[in-house]
Amino acid sequence: MIRVPSVLRATLFVTAIQVLSFAQNIVETTTGSQRAGQTTQFNVNNQSNVRWVTPSWNWSYTDSGGSLGNLTTAGTNLTITLPCSAGSPCPSGSDTTSGVFTISGTGSINSGTKTLTQSTGSLFANYVGRVIQIPGAGPGGTTLVSTIVSWQSLTQVTIAVNASTTVSGNTISVGSYDYFVRISGTGTAEAVPVIGGTCTPGSTSFCTLILSTANPHPNG
């Protein structure tokens, strides 16, 4: 799978990346199956509107003293704010949806642990890195939003953060793709998933991206 960029910079630099199922150019006459992502024309070999080759979907911001947000402590549900305005609308490449969430079945997780056990349905190896929603497993019984960091089997995965509430038999949803930002400049560079937020392409007001980081990134 290809991670494709938009750009968010801080002094502390952050680079936005989306994961697409794009394995090759479209071939008009194939002898087997192929995977493609965000291609709008199938009558010719081209990559129209694939994010990483669409210049208008690349974008940049500069952080000054933590003006975009505080990433000094690693963790999940960390918020950065993009200063979008009428004169500088949010970039076309911004994405906080992680695609349409698909139901993967029901599962259970214990409070204080990161191991999710699936009781119905399957968890596939290519889910690693994707956003996952576990209703009831968050603080006070809210929906826990995290990412899958490792795969053990079709019935077990490890997520990035501990559950706050024990749940069993709850419906599990997994994002159909992932949108990442790459953080560099301070701390250890890493690509981190966007797990939520309010930013939409073309928005003209301040909006947020919610991230899940593995490393601390001091303010620039």
C-alpha positions, -999 to 999 in steps of 0.1 A, spaced: 0 0 0 12 35 -8 13 63 17 6 95 -1 14 131 10 -2 163 17 21 186 38 17 201 73 47 218 86 57 228 121 93 237 132 84 206 144 75 196 109 43 175 101 36 159 68 1 146 59 -1 112 42 -30 90 31 -29 53 26 -44 42 -7 -49 7 -22 -29 17 -53 -7 -11 -65 -1 -2 -102 -14 20 -130 -47 9 -145 -43 -16 -173 -70 -17 -199 -68 -54 -205 -58 -75 -175 -53 -112 -169 -60 -110 -132 -73 -87 -105 -56 -54 -96 -60 -27 -69 -64 10 -76 -73 41 -55 -90 74 -63 -86 71 -101 -113 89 -121 -106 77 -156 -104 40 -165 -102 42 -203 -65 53 -202 -36 46 -180 -34 76 -157 -33 86 -120 -58 115 -122 -69 128 -87 -46 104 -68 -36 126 -38 1 122 -40 2 134 -76 -24 162 -73 -4 194 -64 -35 213 -51 -40 186 -24 -5 193 -9 -4 220 18 18 235 45 16 253 78 43 266 101 42 261 139 57 287 161 61 279 198 33 254 198 8 276 179 -7 245 162 -10 225 193 9 206 220 26 173 210 52 173 238 38 142 253 31 111 233 -4 96 233 -37 94 216 -64 120 211 -38 148 207 -52 179 190 -36 203 166 -54 233 152 -51 245 116 -57 283 112 -80 280 82 -97 312 70 -116 327 41 -83 339 27 -65 306 34 -91 278 34 -84 243 46 -65 223 20 -83 198 -3 -61 170 10 -73 173 46 -92 143 58 -105 134 93 -129 106 84 -106 76 79 -130 65 51 -163 49 57 -161 27 88 -168 -9 81 -181 -34 106 -156 -61 114 -178 -80 139 -181 -80 177 -153 -82 203 -142 -77 238 -114 -58 256 -105 -54 293 -100 -21 310 -63 -12 313 -53 -35 283 -46 -30 246 -56 -65 234 -88 -68 215 -104 -102 210 -129 -107 183 -158 -131 189 -176 -127 156 -162 -117 122 -125 -114 113 -96 -90 119 -72 -91 90 -34 -84 90 -38 -54 66 -59 -37 93 -26 -27 111 -23 11 111 -60 16 106 -83 35 129 -106 13 150 -137 23 170 -148 2 201 -181 15 215 -182 17 253 -144 10 258 -134 47 263 -135 68 294 -169 67 311 -182 42 285 -176 64 255 -164 51 222 -127 43 222 -110 55 190 -75 42 185 -53 25 159 -44 -11 154 -6 -14 160 -1 -52 156 -20 -83 144 -18 -116 162 -46 -136 145 -80 -133 128 -95 -130 163 -69 -108 181 -51 -75 176 -33 -50 197 -44 -13 197 -24 18 205 -40 28 238 -55 10 268 -92 6 271 -107 26 300 -138 4 303 -142 -34 300 -166 -44 272 -177 -77 257 -198 -84 226 -197 -48 214 -197 -40 176 -162 -32 163 -156 -8 134 -125 -3 113 -117 25 90 -115 17 53 -83 37 48 -60 59 68 -48 95 66 -15 101 83 6 131 93 44 128 95 59 146 124 95 156 122 119 184 132 117 178 170 116 144 186 118 112 167 102 115 132 71 94 127 40 90 106 9 91 129 -27 85 120 -54 112 121 -82 96 141 -107 124 140 -111 162 140 -132 189 124 -112 199 93 -129 195 59 -116 205 25 -123 242 18 -133 251 54 -128 288 62 -126 286 100 -101 272 125 -104 234 126 -87 205 143 -69 172 135 -68 146 163 -37 125 163 -22 94 179 16 97 185 41 72 197 69 98 204 70 132 221 76 162 199 86 194 218 73 226 205 94 243 178 
